[in-house]
Amino acid sequence: MDPNLVQWKIHGQSFLQRLRLWMNLLDPSLLLASDAEILKAHALLGSRAKPADKDDAALSLSLSSFHADSGAALPLAFRPPAFLPMSGLLVLGTLLPHGGVKPALFWQFLLQSYNAGFSYANRNASAEQGKAVFSGQLALMVGTVSCTTLAGALPQIIINRLGITSGKLQTFFRYMVPMPLSAALAFFCVFTVRSQEKETGIQVYDYTGKPVGVSKAAGEKAVRETALSRAALLGATAAVPNFLILLLPRRVFRGLVAPLRSVSATLVLGLMIPVSFSLFPPLGTVEKGSVEAELQARAVGSRLFYHRGL
């Protein structure tokens, strides 16, 4: 089992433990580390059964920047500390009341492309080791981004194509529809981009850290949990600012609607990122009886562990 997964097993048993750890791991200053420093930090964790207090910096750097399956540093733009700086502006762009279809499609394309890239870079890649890259993965990602971009801009497309001028109908499509739509698209993006994990399975380990085999059941659980956490993140980020604006008297706060929406969306996104990342443990567990029969015979203990991804 990779040292990163061992550390999640030690430090990530409860939601509050994971939340405290993610608050440290999302520090943007960790993005300044080089790949050599990341690999050195990861090697340090692997050389010690239990890191000392002075190894806290190495722990944060390794957990936030190293892929537990590929054995390499994550691409800079897709490391967890980069998620807020990279996605913050894109989320704000999609929440703006656009005057036409093209701006809505543009911002949706940028956000959905980043979400797809982040999901793929942080996937479970254990079943890919020593194998050729899935030939249809690029086509799958292009299709996912295309579908989610079009669906995300659908409220603006409906307003423009039908020539809706009613204030109540515009409010419905601009403020109400994006709430469930953002959550659904976030779920769909993760579920499709990481569909290979459900089809081929992912590596599972027993409680001693010994690899037991590849399980499709664990792969499906890992993808489902990650998709739910991403839906909670982007769904809440769309819902809270929109509800806030709908509840405020528009005549009194007319000039403050745009800045209030931007500030509230940024705050909610910043707060929800560590919460959503902490909803499920990065080192997930699955009951022994839920996996394939051949794996049950090899496993020691009642539970198996797997790398959930992010």
C-alpha positions as CSV (number, residue, x, y, z in Angstrom):
1,M,0.0,0.0,0.0
2,D,1.3,3.4,-0.9
3,P,2.6,5.6,2.0
4,N,0.0,8.2,1.2
5,L,-2.8,5.7,1.7
6,V,-1.2,4.5,4.9
7,Q,-1.2,8.0,6.2
8,W,-4.9,8.5,5.3
9,K,-5.6,5.3,7.2
10,I,-3.8,6.7,10.3
11,H,-5.1,10.3,10.1
12,G,-8.4,10.1,8.3
13,Q,-10.7,7.8,10.3
14,S,-13.3,10.4,11.1
15,F,-14.9,13.3,9.2
16,L,-13.4,15.9,11.6
17,Q,-9.9,14.4,11.3
18,R,-10.1,14.5,7.5
19,L,-11.5,18.1,7.6
20,R,-8.7,19.3,9.8
21,L,-6.1,17.7,7.5
22,W,-7.7,19.0,4.3
23,M,-7.6,22.6,5.8
24,N,-3.8,22.2,5.8
25,L,-3.6,20.3,2.5
26,L,-5.4,23.1,0.6
27,D,-2.8,25.7,1.4
28,P,-1.9,27.3,-2.0
29,S,1.7,27.7,-0.9
30,L,2.1,24.0,-1.4
31,L,1.9,24.6,-5.2
32,L,5.3,26.3,-5.1
33,A,7.0,22.9,-4.3
34,S,8.9,21.3,-7.2
35,D,8.3,17.7,-8.3
36,A,11.7,16.7,-6.7
37,E,10.5,18.1,-3.4
38,I,7.2,16.2,-3.6
39,L,8.9,12.9,-4.4
40,K,11.4,13.5,-1.6
41,A,8.5,14.1,0.9
42,H,6.7,11.0,-0.3
43,A,9.9,8.9,0.0
44,L,10.3,10.3,3.6
45,L,6.9,9.1,4.6
46,G,7.6,5.7,3.1
47,S,10.8,5.3,5.0
48,R,9.1,5.7,8.4
49,A,6.4,3.6,9.9
50,K,5.1,6.6,11.9
51,P,6.2,10.1,10.8
52,A,7.5,12.4,13.5
53,D,6.1,15.8,14.3
54,K,8.9,17.4,12.2
55,D,7.6,15.5,9.2
56,D,4.3,17.4,9.1
57,A,5.5,19.5,6.1
58,A,6.4,16.4,4.2
59,L,3.0,14.9,5.1
60,S,1.1,17.9,3.8
61,L,3.2,18.1,0.6
62,S,2.9,14.4,-0.2
63,L,-0.8,14.1,0.5
64,S,-1.7,17.2,-1.5
65,S,0.6,16.7,-4.5
66,F,1.4,13.0,-5.0
67,H,-0.7,10.5,-6.8
68,A,-0.9,7.3,-4.8
69,D,-1.4,5.0,-7.9
70,S,0.7,6.5,-10.6
71,G,3.8,7.1,-8.4
72,A,4.3,10.7,-9.8
73,A,3.5,14.2,-8.8
74,L,0.1,15.5,-9.9
75,P,-0.1,18.1,-12.6
76,L,0.2,21.5,-11.0
77,A,-3.3,22.8,-12.1
78,F,-5.0,19.6,-10.9
79,R,-3.5,19.4,-7.4
80,P,-6.1,19.9,-4.6
81,P,-4.5,23.2,-3.4
82,A,-5.1,24.6,-7.0
83,F,-8.8,23.7,-7.0
84,L,-10.1,27.0,-5.5
85,P,-7.8,29.3,-7.4
86,M,-8.5,27.5,-10.7
87,S,-12.3,26.9,-10.3
88,G,-13.3,30.0,-8.4
89,L,-13.3,32.4,-11.3
90,L,-14.9,29.7,-13.6
91,V,-17.8,29.1,-11.1
92,L,-18.4,32.8,-10.8
93,G,-18.5,33.1,-14.6
94,T,-21.1,30.4,-14.9
95,L,-23.3,32.0,-12.3
96,L,-23.4,35.4,-14.0
97,P,-26.7,36.4,-15.7
98,H,-25.5,36.2,-19.3
99,G,-26.9,38.4,-22.0
100,G,-26.5,35.7,-24.7
101,V,-25.9,32.0,-25.3
102,K,-22.2,32.3,-26.4
103,P,-20.9,33.7,-23.1
104,A,-22.9,31.0,-21.2
105,L,-21.4,28.3,-23.4
106,F,-17.9,29.8,-23.0
107,W,-17.9,29.8,-19.2
108,Q,-19.5,26.4,-19.0
109,F,-16.9,25.0,-21.4
110,L,-14.1,26.3,-19.2
111,L,-15.6,25.0,-15.9
112,Q,-16.6,21.6,-17.3
113,S,-13.2,21.1,-18.9
114,Y,-11.4,21.8,-15.7
115,N,-13.8,19.6,-13.7
116,A,-13.2,16.7,-16.2
117,G,-9.4,17.2,-16.0
118,F,-9.3,17.4,-12.2
119,S,-11.4,14.2,-12.0
120,Y,-9.2,12.3,-14.4
121,A,-5.9,13.5,-12.9
122,N,-7.1,12.4,-9.4
123,R,-8.7,9.1,-10.4
124,N,-7.8,5.7,-9.1
125,A,-5.2,4.5,-11.7
126,S,-4.3,1.2,-10.0
127,A,-5.7,-1.0,-12.8
128,E,-3.8,1.0,-15.4
129,Q,-0.3,0.3,-14.1
130,G,1.7,-1.6,-16.7
131,K,-1.1,-1.3,-19.3
132,A,-1.7,0.9,-22.3
133,V,-3.9,4.0,-21.6
134,F,-7.6,3.4,-22.3
135,S,-8.0,4.1,-26.0
136,G,-11.4,5.7,-25.7
137,Q,-10.6,7.9,-22.7
138,L,-10.0,11.0,-24.7
139,A,-13.1,10.6,-26.7
140,L,-15.1,10.0,-23.5
141,M,-13.7,13.2,-21.9
142,V,-14.5,15.2,-25.0
143,G,-18.0,13.8,-25.0
144,T,-18.5,14.5,-21.3
145,V,-17.3,18.1,-21.6
146,S,-19.5,18.7,-24.7
147,C,-22.6,17.3,-23.0
148,T,-22.1,19.1,-19.7
149,T,-21.3,22.4,-21.4
150,L,-24.5,22.3,-23.5
151,A,-26.6,21.2,-20.5
152,G,-25.1,23.8,-18.2
153,A,-25.9,26.6,-20.7
154,L,-29.4,25.2,-21.2
155,P,-31.2,27.8,-19.1
156,Q,-29.7,30.7,-21.1
157,I,-30.5,28.8,-24.4
158,I,-34.1,28.4,-23.4
159,I,-34.4,32.1,-22.4
160,N,-32.9,33.2,-25.7
161,R,-34.6,30.8,-28.1
162,L,-38.0,31.2,-26.6
163,G,-37.6,35.0,-26.2
164,I,-38.6,34.8,-22.5
165,T,-39.2,38.3,-21.2
166,S,-41.3,37.5,-18.1
167,G,-39.4,38.5,-14.9
168,K,-40.7,35.4,-13.0
169,L,-39.7,33.0,-15.8
170,Q,-36.3,34.6,-16.1
171,T,-35.8,34.3,-12.4
172,F,-36.8,30.6,-12.5
173,F,-34.3,29.8,-15.3
174,R,-31.5,32.0,-14.0
175,Y,-31.7,31.3,-10.3
176,M,-33.7,28.2,-9.6
177,V,-32.7,25.8,-12.4
178,P,-28.9,26.1,-11.9
179,M,-29.2,24.8,-8.3
180,P,-30.1,21.1,-9.1
181,L,-28.5,21.4,-12.6
182,S,-25.0,22.2,-11.1
183,A,-25.1,19.3,-8.8
184,A,-26.4,16.9,-11.5
185,L,-23.7,17.9,-14.0
186,A,-20.9,17.6,-11.3
187,F,-22.1,14.1,-10.5
188,F,-22.4,13.2,-14.2
189,C,-18.9,14.5,-15.0
190,V,-17.1,12.4,-12.4
191,F,-19.3,9.3,-13.1
192,T,-18.5,9.3,-16.8
193,V,-14.9,10.5,-16.8
194,R,-14.0,7.8,-14.2
195,S,-16.2,5.1,-15.7
196,Q,-13.2,2.9,-16.5
197,E,-12.8,2.2,-12.8
198,K,-16.3,0.7,-12.7
199,E,-15.7,-1.4,-15.8
200,T,-12.2,-2.7,-15.1
201,G,-12.1,-2.5,-11.3
202,I,-9.5,-1.0,-8.9
203,Q,-6.9,-2.5,-6.6
204,V,-8.1,-3.5,-3.1
205,Y,-6.0,-4.2,0.0
206,D,-6.6,-6.2,3.2
207,Y,-6.1,-4.6,6.6
208,T,-2.3,-5.4,6.6
209,G,-1.9,-3.4,3.4
210,K,-1.4,-6.4,1.2
211,P,-2.8,-6.2,-2.4
212,V,-5.7,-8.7,-2.7
213,G,-6.7,-8.1,-6.3
214,V,-8.8,-5.9,-8.6
215,S,-12.5,-5.3,-7.7
216,K,-15.2,-3.8,-9.8
217,A,-17.5,-3.4,-6.8
218,A,-14.8,-1.3,-5.1
219,G,-14.4,0.7,-8.3
220,E,-18.1,1.5,-8.5
221,K,-18.2,2.5,-4.8
222,A,-15.2,4.8,-5.3
223,V,-16.6,6.5,-8.3
224,R,-20.1,6.9,-6.7
225,E,-18.7,8.4,-3.5
226,T,-16.5,10.9,-5.4
227,A,-19.4,11.9,-7.7
228,L,-21.6,12.5,-4.7
229,S,-19.0,14.7,-3.0
230,R,-18.5,16.8,-6.1
231,A,-22.2,17.2,-6.5
232,A,-22.5,18.4,-3.0
233,L,-19.6,20.9,-3.6
234,L,-20.9,22.5,-6.8
235,G,-24.6,22.1,-5.9
236,A,-24.1,24.0,-2.7
237,T,-22.0,26.7,-4.4
238,A,-24.8,27.4,-6.9
239,A,-27.7,27.1,-4.3
240,V,-26.6,29.3,-1.5
241,P,-25.9,32.5,-3.5
242,N,-29.0,32.1,-5.6
243,F,-31.2,31.5,-2.6
244,L,-29.7,34.5,-0.9
245,I,-30.5,36.8,-3.9
246,L,-34.0,35.4,-4.2
247,L,-34.7,36.1,-0.5
248,L,-33.4,39.7,-0.6
249,P,-35.7,42.5,-1.6
250,R,-34.5,43.3,-5.1
251,R,-35.6,47.0,-5.0
252,V,-33.5,47.7,-1.9
253,F,-30.4,45.7,-2.9
254,R,-30.6,46.2,-6.6
255,G,-27.0,47.6,-6.9
256,L,-25.6,44.9,-4.6
257,V,-26.9,41.8,-6.3
258,A,-23.9,41.2,-8.5
259,P,-21.2,41.8,-5.8
260,L,-23.2,39.9,-3.2
261,R,-23.6,36.9,-5.5
262,S,-19.8,36.9,-6.3
263,V,-18.7,37.2,-2.7
264,S,-21.2,34.6,-1.4
265,A,-20.3,32.1,-4.1
266,T,-16.6,32.5,-3.4
267,L,-17.1,32.0,0.3
268,V,-19.3,29.0,-0.1
269,L,-17.0,27.4,-2.6
270,G,-14.0,28.0,-0.3
271,L,-15.8,26.5,2.6
272,M,-17.3,23.6,0.7
273,I,-14.1,22.4,-0.9
274,P,-12.6,20.9,2.4
275,V,-16.0,19.7,3.5
276,S,-16.7,17.9,0.2
277,F,-13.2,16.4,0.1
278,S,-13.8,15.1,3.7
279,L,-17.3,13.6,3.2
280,F,-15.7,10.2,2.3
281,P,-12.3,8.9,3.3
282,P,-9.6,8.9,0.6
283,L,-8.8,5.4,1.8
284,G,-12.2,3.9,1.4
285,T,-13.5,0.6,2.8
286,V,-15.7,-2.1,1.4
287,E,-17.2,-5.1,3.1
288,K,-15.5,-8.3,2.3
289,G,-18.8,-9.9,1.3
290,S,-19.5,-7.1,-1.2
291,V,-16.5,-7.9,-3.5
292,E,-16.0,-10.7,-6.0
293,A,-15.9,-14.3,-4.6
294,E,-12.3,-14.9,-5.7
295,L,-11.1,-11.8,-3.7
296,Q,-13.0,-12.9,-0.6
297,A,-11.0,-16.1,-0.5
298,R,-7.7,-14.2,-0.5
299,A,-8.6,-11.4,1.9
300,V,-7.7,-11.2,5.6
301,G,-10.2,-9.5,7.8
302,S,-13.8,-8.4,7.3
303,R,-13.1,-5.2,5.3
304,L,-11.0,-4.3,2.3
305,F,-9.4,-0.9,1.5
306,Y,-9.1,1.0,-1.7
307,H,-7.9,4.4,-3.0
308,R,-11.0,6.4,-3.6
309,G,-9.4,9.2,-5.6
310,L,-10.7,12.7,-5.5
